[in-house]
Amino acid sequence: MTDLASLPGLGPKSARWLHESGIHSLAQLQAIGAIRAYAMVSAQRPVSLNLLYALVGALEGRRWQDVAKQ
């Protein structure tokens, strides 16, 4: 879970949500992709689109705010 929380745009809460949804590592997140990971987390709890932006940003090395603007 620690490596997920250290990704840009993701923090302890996002990492915990990913972990609770079965995503435990950066490699898993990369294999699953941002959209599927977002769907897995949102199936467990209500989340905003900011999580999707953060997931895309984390995988692309960008800030979630920049992703949201595009």
Backbone as ProteinMPNN parsed JSONL, in Angstrom:
{"seq_chain_A": "MTDLASLPGLGPKSARWLHESGIHSLAQLQAIGAIRAYAMVSAQRPVSLNLLYALVGALEGRRWQDVAKQ", "coords_chain_A": {"N_chain_A": [[0.832, -1.19, 0.0], [2.035, 1.178, 0.608], [3.652, 1.966, -1.585], [1.727, 2.749, -3.414], [0.558, 4.974, -2.176], [2.59, 6.745, -2.4], [2.639, 7.611, -4.968], [2.287, 10.258, -7.393], [-0.369, 12.438, -6.674], [-1.883, 10.547, -5.377], [-2.835, 9.568, -2.144], [-2.744, 8.453, 1.309], [-5.467, 7.74, 1.814], [-6.584, 7.213, -0.753], [-4.859, 5.152, -1.502], [-5.55, 3.254, 0.43], [-8.216, 2.747, -0.313], [-7.783, 1.606, -2.839], [-6.339, -0.654, -2.068], [-8.291, -1.99, -0.508], [-9.964, -2.653, -2.556], [-8.641, -4.597, -3.849], [-6.314, -3.974, -5.19], [-2.991, -3.855, -4.882], [-0.451, -2.986, -5.515], [1.814, -0.981, -7.506], [2.396, -2.242, -9.896], [0.146, -3.882, -10.244], [-1.818, -1.893, -10.499], [-0.97, -0.663, -12.855], [-1.348, -2.792, -14.639], [-4.1, -3.172, -14.486], [-5.166, -0.662, -15.071], [-6.304, 2.768, -15.122], [-9.079, 3.355, -15.467], [-10.471, 0.94, -15.013], [-9.565, 0.425, -12.405], [-10.669, 2.623, -11.087], [-13.381, 1.992, -11.424], [-13.506, -0.34, -9.896], [-12.984, 0.63, -7.303], [-15.068, 2.5, -7.04], [-17.229, 0.811, -7.02], [-17.257, -0.066, -4.49], [-17.613, 2.12, -2.825], [-18.896, 5.491, -2.684], [-17.261, 7.722, -4.817], [-15.522, 10.584, -6.129], [-14.975, 12.011, -9.412], [-12.453, 12.992, -9.227], [-10.8, 11.036, -8.182], [-10.464, 9.321, -10.356], [-9.091, 11.045, -12.086], [-6.787, 11.367, -10.538], [-5.773, 8.765, -10.553], [-5.192, 8.388, -13.275], [-3.296, 10.425, -13.545], [-1.344, 9.512, -11.73], [-0.428, 7.208, -13.002], [0.597, 8.293, -15.309], [2.438, 10.099, -14.46], [1.643, 12.707, -13.924], [0.055, 15.672, -12.612], [-3.093, 15.469, -10.937], [-4.79, 17.593, -11.289], [-4.03, 18.686, -13.719], [-4.751, 16.637, -15.425], [-7.509, 16.688, -15.065], [-8.166, 19.128, -16.242], [-7.879, 18.578, -18.922]], "CA_chain_A": [[0.0, 0.0, 0.0], [2.903, 2.339, 0.703], [4.09, 2.44, -2.9], [0.598, 3.426, -4.06], [0.376, 6.279, -1.539], [3.689, 7.635, -2.772], [2.469, 8.053, -6.355], [1.762, 11.628, -7.472], [-1.819, 12.581, -6.692], [-2.529, 9.562, -4.513], [-2.413, 9.647, -0.754], [-3.091, 7.278, 2.123], [-6.873, 7.35, 1.663], [-6.729, 6.591, -2.074], [-4.135, 3.874, -1.453], [-6.366, 2.331, 1.227], [-9.353, 2.352, -1.14], [-7.275, 0.673, -3.85], [-6.011, -1.894, -1.362], [-9.558, -2.632, -0.15], [-10.575, -3.116, -3.804], [-7.831, -5.685, -4.384], [-5.146, -3.465, -5.914], [-2.01, -3.754, -3.807], [0.868, -2.536, -5.958], [1.872, -0.199, -8.728], [2.326, -3.18, -11.032], [-1.267, -4.248, -10.417], [-2.529, -0.717, -11.003], [-0.589, -0.515, -14.262], [-1.978, -3.871, -15.402], [-5.549, -2.975, -14.467], [-5.47, 0.61, -15.718], [-6.987, 3.753, -14.295], [-10.541, 3.288, -15.563], [-10.938, -0.263, -14.314], [-9.298, 0.62, -10.985], [-11.702, 3.546, -10.621], [-14.639, 1.242, -11.358], [-13.412, -1.267, -8.766], [-13.123, 1.403, -6.059], [-16.403, 3.108, -6.966], [-18.198, -0.246, -6.722], [-17.208, -0.278, -3.04], [-17.964, 3.336, -2.096], [-19.038, 6.648, -3.575], [-16.044, 8.519, -5.011], [-15.678, 11.598, -7.165], [-14.116, 11.858, -10.588], [-11.084, 13.355, -8.876], [-10.024, 9.801, -8.03], [-10.087, 8.878, -11.706], [-8.034, 11.947, -12.544], [-5.582, 11.058, -9.769], [-5.252, 7.488, -11.03], [-4.572, 8.65, -14.58], [-2.101, 11.211, -13.284], [-0.34, 8.67, -11.08], [0.137, 6.299, -14.001], [1.279, 9.065, -16.353], [3.38, 11.025, -13.853], [1.093, 14.057, -14.054], [-0.817, 16.111, -11.525], [-4.489, 15.17, -11.249], [-5.431, 18.828, -11.736], [-3.742, 18.819, -15.15], [-5.588, 15.63, -16.092], [-8.891, 17.166, -14.994], [-8.33, 20.224, -17.203], [-7.95, 18.035, -20.271]], "C_chain_A": [[0.874, 1.25, 0.0], [3.306, 2.861, -0.665], [2.96, 3.149, -3.633], [0.415, 4.828, -3.485], [1.476, 7.258, -1.933], [3.597, 8.122, -4.215], [1.905, 9.467, -6.378], [0.24, 11.638, -7.536], [-2.564, 11.579, -5.841], [-1.97, 9.718, -3.105], [-2.845, 8.413, 0.004], [-4.531, 6.809, 1.933], [-7.098, 6.645, 0.324], [-6.049, 5.228, -2.099], [-4.931, 2.836, -0.671], [-7.563, 1.84, 0.416], [-8.921, 1.351, -2.207], [-6.991, -0.683, -3.213], [-7.286, -2.671, -1.022], [-10.277, -3.182, -1.377], [-9.746, -4.201, -4.487], [-6.611, -5.262, -5.183], [-4.096, -3.119, -4.872], [-0.664, -3.196, -4.235], [0.746, -1.687, -7.222], [1.754, -1.108, -9.943], [0.889, -3.609, -11.292], [-2.059, -3.086, -10.999], [-2.22, -0.504, -12.473], [-1.283, -1.568, -15.118], [-3.487, -3.662, -15.53], [-5.945, -1.717, -15.244], [-6.345, 1.484, -14.844], [-8.508, 3.595, -14.31], [-11.089, 2.081, -14.82], [-10.705, -0.132, -12.805], [-10.338, 1.557, -10.372], [-13.037, 2.811, -10.465], [-14.64, 0.288, -10.164], [-13.601, -0.533, -7.44], [-14.534, 1.951, -5.941], [-17.5, 2.071, -6.751], [-18.291, -0.487, -5.209], [-17.729, 0.914, -2.242], [-18.176, 4.473, -3.088], [-17.722, 7.438, -3.626], [-16.3, 9.523, -6.128], [-14.773, 11.276, -8.347], [-12.674, 12.257, -10.299], [-10.216, 12.121, -8.672], [-9.594, 9.281, -9.392], [-8.964, 9.742, -12.248], [-6.718, 11.645, -11.834], [-4.947, 9.749, -10.233], [-4.56, 7.644, -12.382], [-3.264, 9.402, -14.38], [-0.987, 10.385, -12.654], [0.338, 7.748, -12.09], [0.937, 7.036, -15.073], [2.304, 10.049, -15.794], [2.956, 12.476, -13.975], [0.258, 14.397, -12.831], [-2.275, 15.854, -11.912], [-5.208, 16.412, -11.76], [-5.208, 19.044, -13.231], [-4.576, 17.828, -15.966], [-7.029, 16.133, -16.159], [-9.155, 18.278, -16.017], [-8.495, 19.709, -18.624], [-9.172, 17.198, -20.426]], "O_chain_A": [[0.483, 2.276, -0.556], [3.305, 4.072, -0.888], [3.22, 4.07, -4.406], [0.146, 5.77, -4.229], [1.302, 8.471, -1.811], [4.395, 8.96, -4.637], [1.136, 9.845, -5.493], [-0.364, 10.935, -8.347], [-3.761, 11.742, -5.603], [-0.779, 9.968, -2.915], [-3.27, 7.429, -0.601], [-4.788, 5.605, 1.897], [-7.735, 5.592, 0.278], [-6.588, 4.266, -2.647], [-4.983, 1.67, -1.061], [-7.892, 0.654, 0.451], [-9.613, 0.362, -2.451], [-7.358, -1.726, -3.754], [-7.345, -3.883, -1.23], [-11.11, -4.08, -1.255], [-10.099, -4.67, -5.569], [-5.944, -6.101, -5.788], [-4.283, -2.202, -4.072], [0.191, -2.953, -3.384], [-0.28, -1.684, -7.901], [1.078, -0.766, -10.913], [0.465, -3.69, -12.445], [-2.881, -3.279, -11.895], [-3.118, -0.197, -13.257], [-1.757, -1.26, -16.211], [-4.072, -3.948, -16.575], [-6.932, -1.713, -15.98], [-7.035, 1.003, -13.945], [-9.15, 3.692, -13.264], [-12.067, 2.194, -14.081], [-11.557, -0.535, -12.012], [-10.829, 1.312, -9.269], [-13.737, 3.001, -9.47], [-15.662, 0.128, -9.496], [-14.302, -1.023, -6.554], [-15.14, 1.881, -4.871], [-18.603, 2.429, -6.337], [-19.274, -1.04, -4.716], [-18.223, 0.754, -1.126], [-17.682, 4.414, -4.214], [-17.151, 7.775, -2.588], [-17.185, 9.332, -6.962], [-13.923, 10.388, -8.282], [-11.77, 11.896, -11.052], [-9.019, 12.154, -8.96], [-8.455, 8.841, -9.551], [-7.994, 9.23, -12.806], [-5.655, 11.664, -12.456], [-3.723, 9.638, -10.298], [-3.478, 7.101, -12.604], [-2.244, 9.056, -14.976], [0.182, 10.542, -13.007], [1.55, 7.539, -12.028], [1.848, 6.467, -15.674], [2.967, 10.755, -16.555], [3.792, 13.369, -14.113], [-0.19, 13.509, -12.106], [-2.648, 16.004, -13.076], [-6.129, 16.308, -12.569], [-6.098, 19.53, -13.929], [-5.045, 18.148, -17.058], [-7.687, 16.015, -17.193], [-10.243, 18.355, -16.589], [-9.175, 20.333, -19.438], [-9.412, 16.648, -21.501]]}, "name": "protein", "num_of_chains": 1, "seq": "MTDLASLPGLGPKSARWLHESGIHSLAQLQAIGAIRAYAMVSAQRPVSLNLLYALVGALEGRRWQDVAKQ"}
